[in-house]
């Protein structure tokens, strides 16, 4: 939105005045029942602001919170999804957006310390919205439980798709499934807590990002590719301290 590559700093917000009335969703009273402001509400707020300025399509809209445990063990993780596309870029796949990009536990450590088997963790290809620029893909993650546990999920974008912009198509909704040992599949919805048994599998499909611009016909894709690259480089040249820092990290 700034139009320049600048480091994150409080000075950028000096001209901005935030008006948040008391008692609203973002400024509730101390007796209100609230949860997930940092990992869910924050995501949707940023999407709203970016949509108001027509900056880019919606991203996955949540951090896909997953917890499981019992009296002796507990585990919590957030899972990545797709980011929204913009006027000169495709959305990124398998990332967190708008809040942070937390590092997930390594599979080997997860399986050694907790009574589960990580059966699948990959990009859910095609879950990003189509468009002149595609939305990023979400991920697919499956965990098999080896003993009775309590599983809880706190997620968004299970009912409404992350919207596209300027003719771009929306990304796919996220889905939460419990696959019982006998093969019976149950859709868990966006928010729930339940007991799982040995042999049950939790399957998480995170949302994709929305696409930007009307999708091109197959015959136009190759002829337009070069023009897109030229437009993108003309629109935005990487420079500044952030760009220099990233280059230094890549060369380390």
C-alpha positions in Angstrom: 0.0 0.0 0.0 2.9 2.3 0.7 4.4 1.8 -2.8 7.9 1.5 -1.6 10.1 -1.1 0.1 10.5 0.2 3.6 11.1 -1.6 6.9 8.2 -2.1 9.3 8.1 1.0 11.6 5.7 2.9 13.8 6.2 6.1 11.8 4.1 4.7 8.9 1.1 4.7 11.2 1.5 8.3 12.4 -1.0 9.7 9.9 -3.5 6.9 10.6 -6.2 7.3 13.2 -8.0 4.2 14.3 -11.5 4.7 15.5 -12.7 1.6 17.5 -16.0 2.2 19.4 -16.4 0.6 22.8 -18.4 -2.6 22.8 -17.7 -3.6 19.2 -16.0 -6.8 18.1 -12.5 -5.2 18.2 -13.0 -3.4 21.5 -15.3 -5.6 23.6 -16.0 -5.1 27.3 -14.0 -7.1 29.9 -17.0 -9.5 30.4 -17.3 -10.5 26.7 -16.5 -14.0 25.6 -13.6 -13.7 23.2 -11.0 -16.0 21.7 -8.5 -16.2 18.9 -8.0 -12.4 18.4 -4.4 -12.8 17.5 -4.7 -15.8 15.2 -8.2 -15.4 13.7 -9.7 -11.9 14.0 -6.4 -10.2 13.0 -6.5 -12.1 9.7 -9.9 -11.0 8.7 -9.2 -7.3 9.7 -6.2 -7.1 7.4 -8.2 -8.6 4.6 -11.0 -6.0 5.1 -8.5 -3.2 5.0 -6.7 -4.5 1.9 -10.1 -5.0 0.2 -11.2 -1.5 1.1 -8.2 -0.1 -0.8 -8.4 -2.7 -3.6 -4.9 -3.9 -2.9 -5.2 -7.7 -3.3 -7.6 -10.6 -3.0 -8.3 -12.4 0.2 -5.8 -14.7 1.9 -6.7 -17.8 3.8 -8.2 -15.8 6.6 -7.0 -17.8 9.6 -4.1 -19.7 11.1 -5.9 -23.1 11.4 -5.3 -23.7 15.1 -5.0 -27.4 16.1 -4.6 -28.7 19.6 -4.6 -32.2 21.0 -3.7 -33.8 24.3 -4.7 -35.5 27.5 -3.7 -35.3 31.2 0.0 -36.1 30.4 0.7 -34.4 27.1 -0.5 -31.3 25.1 0.4 -30.0 21.6 -0.6 -26.8 19.7 0.2 -25.8 16.2 -0.9 -23.3 13.5 -1.0 -24.4 9.9 -0.3 -22.4 6.8 -2.5 -21.8 3.8 -2.7 -19.6 0.6 -2.2 -15.9 0.3 -4.2 -13.7 -2.0 -3.0 -12.6 -5.5 -2.5 -8.9 -6.5 -2.3 -6.8 -9.6 1.3 -8.0 -10.4 1.9 -11.1 -8.4 0.6 -14.6 -7.7 -0.2 -15.5 -4.2 2.2 -17.6 -2.1 1.4 -21.2 -1.2 1.7 -22.8 2.2 2.4 -19.6 4.2 0.9 -17.7 7.1 -0.3 -14.2 6.2 -1.1 -10.9 7.9 0.2 -11.9 11.3 3.2 -14.1 11.4 4.9 -17.0 9.7 5.4 -19.5 12.5 7.7 -22.5 12.1 5.9 -25.8 12.4 7.3 -28.7 14.4 9.5 -31.1 12.4 7.8 -34.4 11.6 10.5 -36.4 13.3 10.2 -34.4 16.5 6.4 -34.5 16.4 6.2 -38.2 16.1 8.9 -38.9 18.7 7.4 -36.7 21.4 3.7 -37.2 20.8 1.4 -40.3 20.2 0.7 -39.5 16.5 1.9 -40.4 13.0 2.1 -37.6 10.5 0.7 -39.3 7.4 0.6 -36.4 5.0 1.8 -32.8 4.8 1.8 -31.3 1.3 0.4 -28.4 -0.8 -3.2 -28.9 -1.7 -2.6 -28.1 -5.4 -5.4 -26.2 -7.2 -7.0 -24.8 -4.0 -5.9 -21.2 -4.9 -8.3 -19.1 -6.9 -7.8 -18.8 -10.7 -7.2 -15.5 -12.3 -4.7 -13.4 -14.3 -2.7 -13.9 -11.2 -3.4 -17.1 -9.2 -4.1 -17.3 -5.4 -1.7 -19.3 -3.4 -2.6 -22.9 -2.6 -3.5 -24.2 0.9 -2.0 -27.4 2.4 -3.2 -30.8 3.3 -2.1 -32.2 6.7 -3.1 -35.6 8.2 -2.4 -36.9 11.6 -3.1 -40.5 12.8 -3.7 -40.8 16.6 -2.1 -43.7 18.5 -4.0 -43.3 21.8 -7.1 -41.7 23.1 -6.8 -37.9 23.0 -8.9 -34.7 22.9 -8.7 -32.9 19.7 -9.7 -29.2 19.3 -9.8 -27.0 16.1 -10.3 -23.3 15.8 -10.5 -22.3 12.2 -12.1 -19.8 9.7 -13.1 -19.7 6.0 -14.9 -23.0 6.3 -18.2 -21.5 5.1 -17.2 -18.5 2.9 -14.5 -18.8 0.3 -11.6 -16.3 0.3 -12.8 -13.8 -2.3 -11.0 -13.0 -5.5 -10.6 -9.4 -6.8 -11.1 -7.6 -10.1 -12.5 -10.7 -11.8 -10.4 -13.3 -10.0 -11.9 -16.4 -8.7 -12.2 -17.2 -5.0 -9.9 -19.7 -3.3 -11.2 -23.0 -1.9 -12.8 -23.2 1.5 -10.9 -25.0 4.2 -12.2 -28.4 5.5 -11.7 -30.3 8.7 -12.4 -34.1 8.6 -12.2 -36.9 11.2 -11.6 -40.2 9.4 -12.5 -43.0 11.9 -10.6 -46.3 11.9 -13.6 -48.0 10.3 -13.5 -45.6 7.4 -16.5 -43.4 8.4 -15.7 -39.7 7.7 -17.1 -36.9 9.7 -17.0 -33.2 8.8 -16.0 -31.3 11.9 -16.9 -27.8 10.8 -14.8 -24.7 11.7 -14.7 -24.9 15.4 -15.1 -28.0 17.7 -13.6 -30.1 20.4 -14.0 -33.9 20.6 -12.4 -37.1 21.8 -10.5 -39.3 19.3 -9.5 -42.9 19.4 -6.4 -44.9 18.3 -6.5 -45.3 14.5 -8.6 -42.2 13.9 -7.1 -39.7 11.4 -7.6 -35.9 11.5 -7.4 -34.4 7.9 -6.9 -30.7 7.6 -7.3 -28.9 4.3 -6.5 -25.2 4.7 -8.0 -22.5 2.5 -6.4 -21.2 -0.7 -6.0 -17.5 -1.5 -8.2 -15.6 -4.0 -7.1 -14.9 -7.5 -6.7 -11.4 -9.1 -7.9 -10.4 -12.5 -10.1 -12.4 -14.9 -8.5 -15.8 -15.8 -6.8 -15.8 -19.2 -7.7 -18.3 -21.9 -5.2 -21.1 -22.4 -4.3 -19.7 -25.8 -3.5 -16.3 -24.2 -1.4 -17.7 -21.3 2.0 -18.0 -23.1 1.6 -14.8 -25.1 0.8 -12.8 -22.0 3.5 -14.2 -19.8 6.3 -12.0 -21.0 4.1 -8.9 -20.8 3.2 -9.7 -17.2 6.9 -9.9 -16.3 7.5 -6.5 -17.9 4.6 -4.9 -16.2 5.6 -6.3 -12.8 9.1 -5.1 -13.1 8.0 -1.7 -14.2 5.4 -1.4 -11.5 7.7 -2.3 -8.6 11.5 -2.4 -8.2 12.8 -4.1 -5.1 15.2 -1.8 -3.2 15.9 -0.5 0.3 16.9 -2.1 3.6 14.4 -4.9 3.5 15.6 -6.0 0.1 19.2 -5.7 1.1 18.5 -7.8 4.3 16.8 -10.5 2.3 19.6 -10.7 -0.2 22.1 -11.0 2.7 20.1 -13.9 4.2 19.9 -15.7 0.8 23.6 -15.4 0.3 24.6 -16.5 3.8 
